[in-house]
Amino acid sequence: MFESIDEKKKLLDQKRPLPVHTLRSLEEHLIVNWTYHSNAIEGNTLTLSETKVALEGITVGGKTIKEHLEAINHREAILYVLEIVQKEARLSEWQIRSIHRLILRGIDDDHAGIYRKENIVISGAQHIPPDALHVQSEMERFVKWYETDGLKRHPIERAAAVHSDFVKIHPFIDGNGRTARLLLNFELMKSGYPPIVIEKESRAEYYSALDRSHTTGDVSAFVSLVATLVDRTLDFYLQLA
């Protein structure tokens, strides 16, 4: 599947740079859709159209301040990721903390960018994250893996593994899922692939594939899910190019 995807990527690369207005509309579309679905997966009740309105600075009646902040913060986190991709920044604990800090800014400043000091369970999952005492060492192991074996993998496989392993550690009290999806796309975009949006309608399949990778060590189902979304997204970009 990677071969077919990489052929499509080559076609897209040949059409780059895309027209200015096409790029601008793609970015606007991405920010609204990515923000809506990533937050909806975590329980935010803003609809797609309400998310767009909230990102325009308009208050949506009947929705909480927290839900508005989740949308605004997520947009800022996306813009930050786009910026560090352009700078060709490497994945590091500092970058991970910075992304998470943006996600929780104004919502839970006490825990924004701070590794958890309490033990937690993930609702609906069989996997239990490591003891809080081991979070720092697990994150150090995670980054070391990335800088060695991780860089030897195909970019799509690496991006999926980064997401899966990060969520397995669950280093923060809250915001792990949104941060993981940002890290996944950070890896894809660094290698020239378009960012993907995991839609809330795919939440059950998404969670199941993740839990399987965490409990069995078999990440193939999650890699397949990510690869399928990359393939579809490339088709969408090629239609516009």
N, C-alpha and C positions, 0 to 999 in steps of 0.2 A: 504493500500500500504506500510505503514511503516513496518508492520509485515513481508511482503515478502522481503523487502529490508534488514531488520535486520537479516533475516535468511541467506541471501547471505553474509552479513558482518561477521556472525559467521563462515561461511565456509572459508572466506578469512582469518579471524583471526587464524583459525586452521592451515593454510598454512604458517603463518608468523613464523620467518622472511623469506622473499623471498630471493632467491639467489642474491648474490652481483651484478652480471652483469645484472640480470633482473631488479633490483632496479635502477641501474645506467641508463639503457636504458629507463625505465619508466620516470625517472626524466628529462632526456634530451628531451624525447618526450613531456612531460608535459610543460616544459619551452617554447619550440618553439611554440607549438600549442596554449597554453594559451596566450602567448604574441601576437601571430599573430591575433587571433580572438578578444581578448579584445581591442587591438589597432584598428583593422579594424572596429569594431562596432563604434568607435569614429571618423572614417574618415581617418585613416592612410592608405596609398596606397601601402605599402610594401606587396608583395605576401608572401605566406607561405615559399617558397624557398628563397626569398629575405630576409625574417626575419631571417631565419637560417644563411644565409651568414652574415648579419649585426651583429648577435650575435657572430659570429666568428671573428669579428673585421675588416671585409672587407667592403669597401665603395661600395654601390650600385649606379651605374650611373643613373642620372635622378631623384634621390630621394633627399629630403631636409635633412639638418642636423637635423632638428627637428624630422623628422620621424625616423632617425637613433637613436637619443637620446631617443625617446619614447620606442623603442625596448630594448635598453640597460638598461634604467631605470626600465622598467617593469621586466626584468630578475632579476635585483638587488632587487626589491621589493618582488618578489617571493622567492628569497633566504632568504631574511630577515624574511618573514612570516614562511618559513620552519624552520628557526632557533628559532623563538619565540614559535612555536608549540612544538618543542623538549624541550624547557625550561618550557613548560606548563604555559606560560604567560597568564594573563587574559586580556580581552578586556578593554581598557581604552582610554581616550582622548589622552593620551600621545602616545600610540601605533598607534592610528588612524593618528595623526599628523605626526608621524615618517614614516609611510607607504606613506602618501601623499607627504611628503618631498622628498622621493626617486623618486616618480612618476614625479615630476616637476623639479627635480634637473638639473640645466643647461639650462632649458627651460624657466622657469619663477620663478627665485629664490625669487623674491619679494613676491610672493604669496604661495610659497611652505610651507606647514604645517601651514598656517595662515588662520584662518576663514575669510570668506568674510565680507567686510564692505560696500558692495553695494547690491542692490536688483537685482534679475535676473529672467528670465523666461526660461523654458525648451522648446526648439524647438520641436513642434509636440505634446506636452503634454497639457492636460487640467489643470492639477494641477499647481499651482503657489507656489513656495517655500516660507517659512516664511520670513518676513522682516528681513533684516540684523541685526537689533537691537536685535532680538530674537534668533539669531543663537546660542550664547553661552548658554543661558538657555535651548534651545531645545536639545543641545548636552548633557548637564548635565542630562536632563530628560531621554534622550535616554540611557545613561550609567546606570542610576538608574533603568530604566525598565529592562535592560539586567541583572543586578545583583539581581533582585527580580523575577518578573513574567517571564522574559526571560529564566532564568535557570530552570524553571519548565516545559518548553516545550520540545517536542521531538527535538533532535539535528538538524534534517533536517528542521523542522518547525522554530526553533530558527534561524538557519542560513539564511533562506529565509526572516524572519522578520527583521533581522539585516540589510540585504541588502536593503530591501524595505524602512524601516524607515530611514536609513541613506540617501538614495537618495531623500526621501521626504523632508528632511531638506536641502539637497544640501549645506553643510556648506562651501564648497570651491568655488572659482571662476571657476576653471577648474579641471579636473581629478577626479570628483566625481564617475563616472561610473567605471573607472578602480579600484579606491580605494574600492568601494562597492563590486566588484567581488573578490577582494583580501580578504576583510573581510568575505565574504560568505564562501570562502574556508578555511580561518583561523578557522572558527567555525566548519566546517565539519571535518577538519583534527584533530582538538583538541579532537574530539569525536571518532576518529578512522576510519572515512569514507574517501574514496579517494576524492581528489579535482576534481571538474567538470570544463568543458570548455563550456561556452555558445557561440555557434558558430555564426558567423556573418550572416549566412543564416537564423538563428532564430531571427534576430533582431526585426522584426515586432511583432512577438508573444511575445517576451521578453518585449518590450516597452509597448505593449498593456496590458499585465498582470500587469506590474508595475503601469501604469497610473490608471488602475482599482482599484488597492489596495490603491492608494493615494487619489482617488476621492470618493470612496465608503466605504473604510475601510475594504473591503473584500479581504483578502490576499490569498484566497484559490487557485486561478488560478496560482499565482506565486509560491506558495508552491508546487503545482502539477507539474509545469515546473521543479523546482529544483529536486523534488523527482524522476521524470522520468529520468533526467540526471544522478542522483546518481545511479539509478538502472542500466542504460546502462553502466556506468563506472565500476560498480562492476562486471558486466558480462565480460567486457574487461580485468579487472585484474584477474578474475578467470580463463580465458583462458590461461593466461601467467603463473599463479602460479603452 
